[in-house]
Amino acid sequence: MAKLDVTLRERVVEGSAGGGMVKVLFNGLKEPLDVKIEPNILEEEDPEFLQEMVLAAIRQGLKKAEEIEEEEKKKVVGGFGMPGLENLL
């Protein structure tokens, strides 16, 4: 289990929105690592648009982090040959 946490902590995924104008990085433990916003979006768009883009990037990044977590759990329990065991982790 400790190895799984280390593996997930090292995996990084990106959620993006607005054609890459907003990017949010997460590790496989769903911890946010970084937020990048293109400076020109601050000049061109209203605050509500930026808020929507940040939220969309967060949602996408979290979904990718969840997929990575499931993938890594399956690798760990795959050797045990017991379906559904990954749900216990």
C-alpha positions, 0 to 999 in steps of 0.5 A: 500500500505504501508503494501505491501511495508513492507511485500515485504521488509521483504520477502527474496529470493535467486538466485544461480548459479554454484551449489550454489557456487554463491548466491545473496539475494534480498528482495521482492522489488528487492533490493539486500541484500547480495552476497556470493561467495564460496572462492574456485571458485576464485581459480579454475575458470577464471573471465569470469566464475565467472561473468557469475555465478554472473549474472545468480544468479542475474537474478534468484533472481530477477525473484523470487523477481518478483514472490513474488511481484506478489503473494503479490499484488494478496493477497492485491487486491484479496478482491476487486474482480476486475481482473487486479487491481494488475497491477495498483499497 
